[in-house]
Amino acid sequence: MMIEKLHDMGIKSEYAYMAGFGSIGLSFVSWLISRLNPNHDRAQSDRWGIFVGHWASTFFTVGIALRLEEKGR
């Protein structure tokens, strides 16, 4: 039902895939920026990178579901 709604709103699977790859890149950038901050320790930098990196799997899963929805119509 949610995927059907997203499809009806015009969201394509390619958008979700791009968001997934963007999340991977943003994960690296957030880790790097956090590492450059002298007030943050390594553990804090790792947590920022991991937090953002967890979004990628969700975006890819939504992309697959949208792809199946696109092929079903």
N, CA, C and O atoms as a Maestro MAE file, in Angstrom:
{
 s_m_m2io_version
 :::
 2.0.0
}

f_m_ct {
 s_m_title
 :::
 protein
 m_atom[292] {
  # First column is atom index #
  i_m_mmod_type
  r_m_x_coord
  r_m_y_coord
  r_m_z_coord
  i_m_residue_number
  s_m_chain_name
  s_m_pdb_residue_name
  s_m_pdb_atom_name
  i_m_atomic_number
  :::
  1 25 0.831 -1.184 0.000 1 A "MET " " N  " 7
  2 3 0.000 0.000 0.000 1 A "MET " " CA " 6
  3 2 0.880 1.255 0.000 1 A "MET " " C  " 6
  4 15 0.623 2.185 -0.764 1 A "MET " " O  " 8
  5 25 1.907 1.290 0.841 2 A "MET " " N  " 7
  6 3 2.775 2.458 0.877 2 A "MET " " CA " 6
  7 2 3.537 2.601 -0.441 2 A "MET " " C  " 6
  8 15 3.681 3.706 -0.963 2 A "MET " " O  " 8
  9 25 4.022 1.481 -0.973 3 A "ILE " " N  " 7
  10 3 4.768 1.513 -2.229 3 A "ILE " " CA " 6
  11 2 3.854 1.960 -3.356 3 A "ILE " " C  " 6
  12 15 4.268 2.720 -4.231 3 A "ILE " " O  " 8
  13 25 2.627 1.496 -3.339 4 A "GLU " " N  " 7
  14 3 1.651 1.912 -4.355 4 A "GLU " " CA " 6
  15 2 1.417 3.417 -4.291 4 A "GLU " " C  " 6
  16 15 1.329 4.082 -5.323 4 A "GLU " " O  " 8
  17 25 1.316 3.945 -3.084 5 A "LYS " " N  " 7
  18 3 1.143 5.402 -2.894 5 A "LYS " " CA " 6
  19 2 2.337 6.162 -3.442 5 A "LYS " " C  " 6
  20 15 2.173 7.156 -4.150 5 A "LYS " " O  " 8
  21 25 3.554 5.692 -3.113 6 A "LEU " " N  " 7
  22 3 4.761 6.354 -3.617 6 A "LEU " " CA " 6
  23 2 4.781 6.335 -5.146 6 A "LEU " " C  " 6
  24 15 5.127 7.330 -5.781 6 A "LEU " " O  " 8
  25 25 4.409 5.203 -5.725 7 A "HIS " " N  " 7
  26 3 4.373 5.079 -7.185 7 A "HIS " " CA " 6
  27 2 3.352 6.050 -7.774 7 A "HIS " " C  " 6
  28 15 3.624 6.710 -8.777 7 A "HIS " " O  " 8
  29 25 2.194 6.134 -7.159 8 A "ASP " " N  " 7
  30 3 1.150 7.052 -7.636 8 A "ASP " " CA " 6
  31 2 1.580 8.509 -7.512 8 A "ASP " " C  " 6
  32 15 1.119 9.360 -8.273 8 A "ASP " " O  " 8
  33 25 2.459 8.800 -6.560 9 A "MET " " N  " 7
  34 3 2.969 10.168 -6.400 9 A "MET " " CA " 6
  35 2 4.041 10.500 -7.430 9 A "MET " " C  " 6
  36 15 4.495 11.642 -7.499 9 A "MET " " O  " 8
  37 25 4.452 9.519 -8.231 10 A "GLY " " N  " 7
  38 3 5.441 9.763 -9.272 10 A "GLY " " CA " 6
  39 2 6.871 9.472 -8.861 10 A "GLY " " C  " 6
  40 15 7.805 9.816 -9.586 10 A "GLY " " O  " 8
  41 25 7.058 8.842 -7.709 11 A "ILE " " N  " 7
  42 3 8.406 8.506 -7.266 11 A "ILE " " CA " 6
  43 2 8.834 7.229 -7.982 11 A "ILE " " C  " 6
  44 15 8.148 6.209 -7.912 11 A "ILE " " O  " 8
  45 25 9.959 7.291 -8.660 12 A "LYS " " N  " 7
  46 3 10.454 6.160 -9.438 12 A "LYS " " CA " 6
  47 2 11.512 5.400 -8.657 12 A "LYS " " C  " 6
  48 15 12.114 5.927 -7.721 12 A "LYS " " O  " 8
  49 25 11.727 4.161 -9.054 13 A "SER " " N  " 7
  50 3 12.719 3.329 -8.374 13 A "SER " " CA " 6
  51 2 14.114 3.929 -8.500 13 A "SER " " C  " 6
  52 15 14.932 3.801 -7.589 13 A "SER " " O  " 8
  53 25 14.387 4.582 -9.623 14 A "GLU " " N  " 7
  54 3 15.703 5.195 -9.815 14 A "GLU " " CA " 6
  55 2 16.000 6.247 -8.748 14 A "GLU " " C  " 6
  56 15 17.148 6.409 -8.334 14 A "GLU " " O  " 8
  57 25 14.963 6.959 -8.306 15 A "TYR " " N  " 7
  58 3 15.152 7.970 -7.265 15 A "TYR " " CA " 6
  59 2 15.599 7.313 -5.960 15 A "TYR " " C  " 6
  60 15 16.482 7.821 -5.269 15 A "TYR " " O  " 8
  61 25 14.981 6.183 -5.634 16 A "ALA " " N  " 7
  62 3 15.350 5.481 -4.399 16 A "ALA " " CA " 6
  63 2 16.773 4.940 -4.501 16 A "ALA " " C  " 6
  64 15 17.529 4.992 -3.531 16 A "ALA " " O  " 8
  65 25 17.144 4.416 -5.683 17 A "TYR " " N  " 7
  66 3 18.507 3.921 -5.865 17 A "TYR " " CA " 6
  67 2 19.520 5.061 -5.731 17 A "TYR " " C  " 6
  68 15 20.565 4.902 -5.101 17 A "TYR " " O  " 8
  69 25 19.198 6.210 -6.330 18 A "MET " " N  " 7
  70 3 20.107 7.360 -6.211 18 A "MET " " CA " 6
  71 2 20.237 7.798 -4.752 18 A "MET " " C  " 6
  72 15 21.324 8.154 -4.295 18 A "MET " " O  " 8
  73 25 19.117 7.768 -4.030 19 A "ALA " " N  " 7
  74 3 19.167 8.131 -2.609 19 A "ALA " " CA " 6
  75 2 20.033 7.140 -1.824 19 A "ALA " " C  " 6
  76 15 20.745 7.536 -0.901 19 A "ALA " " O  " 8
  77 25 19.974 5.864 -2.185 20 A "GLY " " N  " 7
  78 3 20.800 4.856 -1.523 20 A "GLY " " CA " 6
  79 2 22.280 5.107 -1.749 20 A "GLY " " C  " 6
  80 15 23.076 5.070 -0.811 20 A "GLY " " O  " 8
  81 25 22.650 5.366 -3.020 21 A "PHE " " N  " 7
  82 3 24.058 5.650 -3.296 21 A "PHE " " CA " 6
  83 2 24.481 6.986 -2.680 21 A "PHE " " C  " 6
  84 15 25.614 7.133 -2.220 21 A "PHE " " O  " 8
  85 25 23.566 7.955 -2.675 22 A "GLY " " N  " 7
  86 3 23.857 9.233 -2.024 22 A "GLY " " CA " 6
  87 2 24.085 9.056 -0.534 22 A "GLY " " C  " 6
  88 15 24.930 9.728 0.058 22 A "GLY " " O  " 8
  89 25 23.330 8.151 0.069 23 A "SER " " N  " 7
  90 3 23.496 7.869 1.491 23 A "SER " " CA " 6
  91 2 24.866 7.284 1.794 23 A "SER " " C  " 6
  92 15 25.473 7.597 2.818 23 A "SER " " O  " 8
  93 25 25.350 6.428 0.891 24 A "ILE " " N  " 7
  94 3 26.687 5.859 1.077 24 A "ILE " " CA " 6
  95 2 27.737 6.968 1.010 24 A "ILE " " C  " 6
  96 15 28.647 7.021 1.837 24 A "ILE " " O  " 8
  97 25 27.602 7.846 0.025 25 A "GLY " " N  " 7
  98 3 28.536 8.968 -0.092 25 A "GLY " " CA " 6
  99 2 28.448 9.909 1.091 25 A "GLY " " C  " 6
  100 15 29.468 10.363 1.609 25 A "GLY " " O  " 8
  101 25 27.220 10.205 1.522 26 A "LEU " " N  " 7
  102 3 27.027 11.091 2.669 26 A "LEU " " CA " 6
  103 2 27.587 10.465 3.940 26 A "LEU " " C  " 6
  104 15 28.082 11.170 4.819 26 A "LEU " " O  " 8
  105 25 27.510 9.149 4.034 27 A "SER " " N  " 7
  106 3 28.084 8.457 5.180 27 A "SER " " CA " 6
  107 2 29.585 8.701 5.269 27 A "SER " " C  " 6
  108 15 30.116 9.003 6.338 27 A "SER " " O  " 8
  109 25 30.260 8.565 4.128 28 A "PHE " " N  " 7
  110 3 31.698 8.809 4.103 28 A "PHE " " CA " 6
  111 2 32.017 10.268 4.417 28 A "PHE " " C  " 6
  112 15 32.932 10.553 5.190 28 A "PHE " " O  " 8
  113 25 31.272 11.182 3.823 29 A "VAL " " N  " 7
  114 3 31.533 12.615 4.046 29 A "VAL " " CA " 6
  115 2 31.287 12.988 5.508 29 A "VAL " " C  " 6
  116 15 32.075 13.726 6.099 29 A "VAL " " O  " 8
  117 25 30.190 12.481 6.100 30 A "SER " " N  " 7
  118 3 29.915 12.818 7.501 30 A "SER " " CA " 6
  119 2 30.991 12.234 8.420 30 A "SER " " C  " 6
  120 15 31.378 12.861 9.405 30 A "SER " " O  " 8
  121 25 31.469 11.032 8.093 31 A "TRP " " N  " 7
  122 3 32.561 10.444 8.881 31 A "TRP " " CA " 6
  123 2 33.821 11.300 8.760 31 A "TRP " " C  " 6
  124 15 34.489 11.580 9.755 31 A "TRP " " O  " 8
  125 25 34.140 11.715 7.520 32 A "LEU " " N  " 7
  126 3 35.348 12.495 7.285 32 A "LEU " " CA " 6
  127 2 35.284 13.853 7.981 32 A "LEU " " C  " 6
  128 15 36.255 14.278 8.607 32 A "LEU " " O  " 8
  129 25 34.161 14.523 7.873 33 A "ILE " " N  " 7
  130 3 34.018 15.838 8.521 33 A "ILE " " CA " 6
  131 2 34.110 15.684 10.035 33 A "ILE " " C  " 6
  132 15 34.737 16.503 10.707 33 A "ILE " " O  " 8
  133 25 33.491 14.646 10.569 34 A "SER " " N  " 7
  134 3 33.557 14.413 12.005 34 A "SER " " CA " 6
  135 2 34.991 14.102 12.448 34 A "SER " " C  " 6
  136 15 35.414 14.515 13.528 34 A "SER " " O  " 8
  137 25 35.738 13.369 11.604 35 A "ARG " " N  " 7
  138 3 37.143 13.056 11.927 35 A "ARG " " CA " 6
  139 2 38.003 14.312 11.945 35 A "ARG " " C  " 6
  140 15 38.958 14.403 12.717 35 A "ARG " " O  " 8
  141 25 37.670 15.275 11.100 36 A "LEU " " N  " 7
  142 3 38.456 16.501 11.031 36 A "LEU " " CA " 6
  143 2 38.191 17.438 12.207 36 A "LEU " " C  " 6
  144 15 38.983 18.343 12.470 36 A "LEU " " O  " 8
  145 25 37.085 17.224 12.913 37 A "ASN " " N  " 7
  146 3 36.760 18.049 14.074 37 A "ASN " " CA " 6
  147 2 37.636 17.608 15.250 37 A "ASN " " C  " 6
  148 15 37.538 16.462 15.689 37 A "ASN " " O  " 8
  149 25 38.474 18.480 15.755 38 A "PRO " " N  " 7
  150 3 39.390 18.072 16.841 38 A "PRO " " CA " 6
  151 2 38.670 17.745 18.153 38 A "PRO " " C  " 6
  152 15 39.254 17.106 19.028 38 A "PRO " " O  " 8
  153 25 37.418 18.169 18.304 39 A "ASN " " N  " 7
  154 3 36.674 17.897 19.537 39 A "ASN " " CA " 6
  155 2 36.015 16.521 19.544 39 A "ASN " " C  " 6
  156 15 35.524 16.081 20.584 39 A "ASN " " O  " 8
  157 25 35.996 15.836 18.405 40 A "HIS " " N  " 7
  158 3 35.375 14.512 18.325 40 A "HIS " " CA " 6
  159 2 36.448 13.435 18.363 40 A "HIS " " C  " 6
  160 15 37.515 13.576 17.765 40 A "HIS " " O  " 8
  161 25 36.153 12.377 19.063 41 A "ASP " " N  " 7
  162 3 37.071 11.243 19.045 41 A "ASP " " CA " 6
  163 2 36.685 10.300 17.900 41 A "ASP " " C  " 6
  164 15 35.684 10.510 17.215 41 A "ASP " " O  " 8
  165 25 37.476 9.288 17.714 42 A "ARG " " N  " 7
  166 3 37.244 8.359 16.601 42 A "ARG " " CA " 6
  167 2 35.893 7.652 16.714 42 A "ARG " " C  " 6
  168 15 35.214 7.455 15.706 42 A "ARG " " O  " 8
  169 25 35.505 7.275 17.914 43 A "ALA " " N  " 7
  170 3 34.226 6.580 18.107 43 A "ALA " " CA " 6
  171 2 33.055 7.452 17.666 43 A "ALA " " C  " 6
  172 15 32.103 6.962 17.059 43 A "ALA " " O  " 8
  173 25 33.129 8.743 17.973 44 A "GLN " " N  " 7
  174 3 32.060 9.661 17.557 44 A "GLN " " CA " 6
  175 2 31.987 9.738 16.039 44 A "GLN " " C  " 6
  176 15 30.892 9.748 15.477 44 A "GLN " " O  " 8
  177 25 33.118 9.791 15.376 45 A "SER " " N  " 7
  178 3 33.154 9.837 13.910 45 A "SER " " CA " 6
  179 2 32.564 8.568 13.314 45 A "SER " " C  " 6
  180 15 31.801 8.616 12.348 45 A "SER " " O  " 8
  181 25 32.926 7.439 13.900 46 A "ASP " " N  " 7
  182 3 32.396 6.169 13.412 46 A "ASP " " CA " 6
  183 2 30.887 6.102 13.567 46 A "ASP " " C  " 6
  184 15 30.193 5.599 12.683 46 A "ASP " " O  " 8
  185 25 30.377 6.603 14.679 47 A "ARG " " N  " 7
  186 3 28.922 6.587 14.896 47 A "ARG " " CA " 6
  187 2 28.199 7.430 13.860 47 A "ARG " " C  " 6
  188 15 27.144 7.026 13.371 47 A "ARG " " O  " 8
  189 25 28.742 8.593 13.514 48 A "TRP " " N  " 7
  190 3 28.105 9.426 12.487 48 A "TRP " " CA " 6
  191 2 28.067 8.703 11.150 48 A "TRP " " C  " 6
  192 15 27.034 8.698 10.480 48 A "TRP " " O  " 8
  193 25 29.167 8.099 10.757 49 A "GLY " " N  " 7
  194 3 29.217 7.383 9.486 49 A "GLY " " CA " 6
  195 2 28.270 6.200 9.447 49 A "GLY " " C  " 6
  196 15 27.598 5.967 8.443 49 A "GLY " " O  " 8
  197 25 28.215 5.458 10.536 50 A "ILE " " N  " 7
  198 3 27.337 4.292 10.595 50 A "ILE " " CA " 6
  199 2 25.873 4.717 10.602 50 A "ILE " " C  " 6
  200 15 25.045 4.083 9.948 50 A "ILE " " O  " 8
  201 25 25.542 5.780 11.330 51 A "PHE " " N  " 7
  202 3 24.160 6.263 11.396 51 A "PHE " " CA " 6
  203 2 23.632 6.579 10.002 51 A "PHE " " C  " 6
  204 15 22.547 6.129 9.633 51 A "PHE " " O  " 8
  205 25 24.373 7.334 9.243 52 A "VAL " " N  " 7
  206 3 23.933 7.710 7.897 52 A "VAL " " CA " 6
  207 2 24.009 6.508 6.955 52 A "VAL " " C  " 6
  208 15 23.167 6.372 6.067 52 A "VAL " " O  " 8
  209 25 24.985 5.652 7.130 53 A "GLY " " N  " 7
  210 3 25.140 4.486 6.270 53 A "GLY " " CA " 6
  211 2 23.992 3.497 6.374 53 A "GLY " " C  " 6
  212 15 23.727 2.757 5.426 53 A "GLY " " O  " 8
  213 25 23.317 3.472 7.495 54 A "HIS " " N  " 7
  214 3 22.182 2.559 7.658 54 A "HIS " " CA " 6
  215 2 21.005 2.936 6.772 54 A "HIS " " C  " 6
  216 15 20.134 2.100 6.533 54 A "HIS " " O  " 8
  217 25 20.951 4.150 6.285 55 A "TRP " " N  " 7
  218 3 19.839 4.567 5.429 55 A "TRP " " CA " 6
  219 2 19.882 3.877 4.073 55 A "TRP " " C  " 6
  220 15 18.839 3.668 3.454 55 A "TRP " " O  " 8
  221 25 21.069 3.521 3.606 56 A "ALA " " N  " 7
  222 3 21.226 2.990 2.249 56 A "ALA " " CA " 6
  223 2 20.381 1.745 2.023 56 A "ALA " " C  " 6
  224 15 19.710 1.639 0.996 56 A "ALA " " O  " 8
  225 25 20.398 0.814 2.945 57 A "SER " " N  " 7
  226 3 19.639 -0.424 2.738 57 A "SER " " CA " 6
  227 2 18.140 -0.161 2.631 57 A "SER " " C  " 6
  228 15 17.449 -0.830 1.863 57 A "SER " " O  " 8
  229 25 17.637 0.799 3.387 58 A "THR " " N  " 7
  230 3 16.223 1.143 3.295 58 A "THR " " CA " 6
  231 2 15.894 1.724 1.925 58 A "THR " " C  " 6
  232 15 14.895 1.348 1.312 58 A "THR " " O  " 8
  233 25 16.730 2.638 1.445 59 A "PHE " " N  " 7
  234 3 16.487 3.223 0.122 59 A "PHE " " CA " 6
  235 2 16.547 2.162 -0.974 59 A "PHE " " C  " 6
  236 15 15.720 2.176 -1.886 59 A "PHE " " O  " 8
  237 25 17.507 1.247 -0.901 60 A "PHE " " N  " 7
  238 3 17.609 0.195 -1.914 60 A "PHE " " CA " 6
  239 2 16.399 -0.740 -1.854 60 A "PHE " " C  " 6
  240 15 15.909 -1.173 -2.896 60 A "PHE " " O  " 8
  241 25 15.919 -1.051 -0.672 61 A "THR " " N  " 7
  242 3 14.744 -1.906 -0.526 61 A "THR " " CA " 6
  243 2 13.508 -1.242 -1.113 61 A "THR " " C  " 6
  244 15 12.720 -1.888 -1.804 61 A "THR " " O  " 8
  245 25 13.338 0.039 -0.840 62 A "VAL " " N  " 7
  246 3 12.215 0.777 -1.423 62 A "VAL " " CA " 6
  247 2 12.357 0.822 -2.944 62 A "VAL " " C  " 6
  248 15 11.364 0.712 -3.663 62 A "VAL " " O  " 8
  249 25 13.568 0.982 -3.430 63 A "GLY " " N  " 7
  250 3 13.808 0.984 -4.877 63 A "GLY " " CA " 6
  251 2 13.402 -0.325 -5.523 63 A "GLY " " C  " 6
  252 15 12.789 -0.327 -6.591 63 A "GLY " " O  " 8
  253 25 13.736 -1.438 -4.889 64 A "ILE " " N  " 7
  254 3 13.347 -2.754 -5.422 64 A "ILE " " CA " 6
  255 2 11.824 -2.896 -5.426 64 A "ILE " " C  " 6
  256 15 11.242 -3.370 -6.402 64 A "ILE " " O  " 8
  257 25 11.190 -2.488 -4.343 65 A "ALA " " N  " 7
  258 3 9.727 -2.582 -4.265 65 A "ALA " " CA " 6
  259 2 9.072 -1.696 -5.327 65 A "ALA " " C  " 6
  260 15 8.095 -2.100 -5.958 65 A "ALA " " O  " 8
  261 25 9.602 -0.506 -5.523 66 A "LEU " " N  " 7
  262 3 9.055 0.380 -6.562 66 A "LEU " " CA " 6
  263 2 9.272 -0.212 -7.954 66 A "LEU " " C  " 6
  264 15 8.405 -0.098 -8.820 66 A "LEU " " O  " 8
  265 25 10.426 -0.845 -8.170 67 A "ARG " " N  " 7
  266 3 10.697 -1.481 -9.462 67 A "ARG " " CA " 6
  267 2 9.670 -2.576 -9.734 67 A "ARG " " C  " 6
  268 15 9.164 -2.692 -10.850 67 A "ARG " " O  " 8
  269 25 9.363 -3.374 -8.722 68 A "LEU " " N  " 7
  270 3 8.354 -4.427 -8.877 68 A "LEU " " CA " 6
  271 2 6.965 -3.819 -9.149 68 A "LEU " " C  " 6
  272 15 6.187 -4.352 -9.940 68 A "LEU " " O  " 8
  273 25 6.677 -2.718 -8.492 69 A "GLU " " N  " 7
  274 3 5.405 -2.012 -8.723 69 A "GLU " " CA " 6
  275 2 5.336 -1.468 -10.152 69 A "GLU " " C  " 6
  276 15 4.290 -1.530 -10.797 69 A "GLU " " O  " 8
  277 25 6.445 -0.942 -10.630 70 A "GLU " " N  " 7
  278 3 6.486 -0.409 -12.005 70 A "GLU " " CA " 6
  279 2 6.280 -1.514 -13.036 70 A "GLU " " C  " 6
  280 15 5.601 -1.309 -14.042 70 A "GLU " " O  " 8
  281 25 6.854 -2.664 -12.792 71 A "LYS " " N  " 7
  282 3 6.717 -3.777 -13.739 71 A "LYS " " CA " 6
  283 2 5.333 -4.411 -13.667 71 A "LYS " " C  " 6
  284 15 4.873 -5.017 -14.634 71 A "LYS " " O  " 8
  285 25 4.676 -4.274 -12.533 72 A "GLY " " N  " 7
  286 3 3.346 -4.864 -12.360 72 A "GLY " " CA " 6
  287 2 2.255 -4.097 -13.057 72 A "GLY " " C  " 6
  288 15 1.153 -4.619 -13.228 72 A "GLY " " O  " 8
  289 25 2.525 -2.875 -13.465 73 A "ARG " " N  " 7
  290 3 1.474 -2.049 -14.085 73 A "ARG " " CA " 6
  291 2 1.632 -2.004 -15.566 73 A "ARG " " C  " 6
  292 15 0.839 -1.358 -16.252 73 A "ARG " " O  " 8
  :::
 }
 m_bond[291] {
  # First column is bond index #
  i_m_from
  i_m_to
  i_m_order
  :::
  1 1 2 1
  2 2 3 1
  3 3 4 2
  4 3 5 1
  5 5 6 1
  6 6 7 1
  7 7 8 2
  8 7 9 1
  9 9 10 1
  10 10 11 1
  11 11 12 2
  12 11 13 1
  13 13 14 1
  14 14 15 1
  15 15 16 2
  16 15 17 1
  17 17 18 1
  18 18 19 1
  19 19 20 2
  20 19 21 1
  21 21 22 1
  22 22 23 1
  23 23 24 2
  24 23 25 1
  25 25 26 1
  26 26 27 1
  27 27 28 2
  28 27 29 1
  29 29 30 1
  30 30 31 1
  31 31 32 2
  32 31 33 1
  33 33 34 1
  34 34 35 1
  35 35 36 2
  36 35 37 1
  37 37 38 1
  38 38 39 1
  39 39 40 2
  40 39 41 1
  41 41 42 1
  42 42 43 1
  43 43 44 2
  44 43 45 1
  45 45 46 1
  46 46 47 1
  47 47 48 2
  48 47 49 1
  49 49 50 1
  50 50 51 1
  51 51 52 2
  52 51 53 1
  53 53 54 1
  54 54 55 1
  55 55 56 2
  56 55 57 1
  57 57 58 1
  58 58 59 1
  59 59 60 2
  60 59 61 1
  61 61 62 1
  62 62 63 1
  63 63 64 2
  64 63 65 1
  65 65 66 1
  66 66 67 1
  67 67 68 2
  68 67 69 1
  69 69 70 1
  70 70 71 1
  71 71 72 2
  72 71 73 1
  73 73 74 1
  74 74 75 1
  75 75 76 2
  76 75 77 1
  77 77 78 1
  78 78 79 1
  79 79 80 2
  80 79 81 1
  81 81 82 1
  82 82 83 1
  83 83 84 2
  84 83 85 1
  85 85 86 1
  86 86 87 1
  87 87 88 2
  88 87 89 1
  89 89 90 1
  90 90 91 1
  91 91 92 2
  92 91 93 1
  93 93 94 1
  94 94 95 1
  95 95 96 2
  96 95 97 1
  97 97 98 1
  98 98 99 1
  99 99 100 2
  100 99 101 1
  101 101 102 1
  102 102 103 1
  103 103 104 2
  104 103 105 1
  105 105 106 1
  106 106 107 1
  107 107 108 2
  108 107 109 1
  109 109 110 1
  110 110 111 1
  111 111 112 2
  112 111 113 1
  113 113 114 1
  114 114 115 1
  115 115 116 2
  116 115 117 1
  117 117 118 1
  118 118 119 1
  119 119 120 2
  120 119 121 1
  121 121 122 1
  122 122 123 1
  123 123 124 2
  124 123 125 1
  125 125 126 1
  126 126 127 1
  127 127 128 2
  128 127 129 1
  129 129 130 1
  130 130 131 1
  131 131 132 2
  132 131 133 1
  133 133 134 1
  134 134 135 1
  135 135 136 2
  136 135 137 1
  137 137 138 1
  138 138 139 1
  139 139 140 2
  140 139 141 1
  141 141 142 1
  142 142 143 1
  143 143 144 2
  144 143 145 1
  145 145 146 1
  146 146 147 1
  147 147 148 2
  148 147 149 1
  149 149 150 1
  150 150 151 1
  151 151 152 2
  152 151 153 1
  153 153 154 1
  154 154 155 1
  155 155 156 2
  156 155 157 1
  157 157 158 1
  158 158 159 1
  159 159 160 2
  160 159 161 1
  161 161 162 1
  162 162 163 1
  163 163 164 2
  164 163 165 1
  165 165 166 1
  166 166 167 1
  167 167 168 2
  168 167 169 1
  169 169 170 1
  170 170 171 1
  171 171 172 2
  172 171 173 1
  173 173 174 1
  174 174 175 1
  175 175 176 2
  176 175 177 1
  177 177 178 1
  178 178 179 1
  179 179 180 2
  180 179 181 1
  181 181 182 1
  182 182 183 1
  183 183 184 2
  184 183 185 1
  185 185 186 1
  186 186 187 1
  187 187 188 2
  188 187 189 1
  189 189 190 1
  190 190 191 1
  191 191 192 2
  192 191 193 1
  193 193 194 1
  194 194 195 1
  195 195 196 2
  196 195 197 1
  197 197 198 1
  198 198 199 1
  199 199 200 2
  200 199 201 1
  201 201 202 1
  202 202 203 1
  203 203 204 2
  204 203 205 1
  205 205 206 1
  206 206 207 1
  207 207 208 2
  208 207 209 1
  209 209 210 1
  210 210 211 1
  211 211 212 2
  212 211 213 1
  213 213 214 1
  214 214 215 1
  215 215 216 2
  216 215 217 1
  217 217 218 1
  218 218 219 1
  219 219 220 2
  220 219 221 1
  221 221 222 1
  222 222 223 1
  223 223 224 2
  224 223 225 1
  225 225 226 1
  226 226 227 1
  227 227 228 2
  228 227 229 1
  229 229 230 1
  230 230 231 1
  231 231 232 2
  232 231 233 1
  233 233 234 1
  234 234 235 1
  235 235 236 2
  236 235 237 1
  237 237 238 1
  238 238 239 1
  239 239 240 2
  240 239 241 1
  241 241 242 1
  242 242 243 1
  243 243 244 2
  244 243 245 1
  245 245 246 1
  246 246 247 1
  247 247 248 2
  248 247 249 1
  249 249 250 1
  250 250 251 1
  251 251 252 2
  252 251 253 1
  253 253 254 1
  254 254 255 1
  255 255 256 2
  256 255 257 1
  257 257 258 1
  258 258 259 1
  259 259 260 2
  260 259 261 1
  261 261 262 1
  262 262 263 1
  263 263 264 2
  264 263 265 1
  265 265 266 1
  266 266 267 1
  267 267 268 2
  268 267 269 1
  269 269 270 1
  270 270 271 1
  271 271 272 2
  272 271 273 1
  273 273 274 1
  274 274 275 1
  275 275 276 2
  276 275 277 1
  277 277 278 1
  278 278 279 1
  279 279 280 2
  280 279 281 1
  281 281 282 1
  282 282 283 1
  283 283 284 2
  284 283 285 1
  285 285 286 1
  286 286 287 1
  287 287 288 2
  288 287 289 1
  289 289 290 1
  290 290 291 1
  291 291 292 2
  :::
 }
}
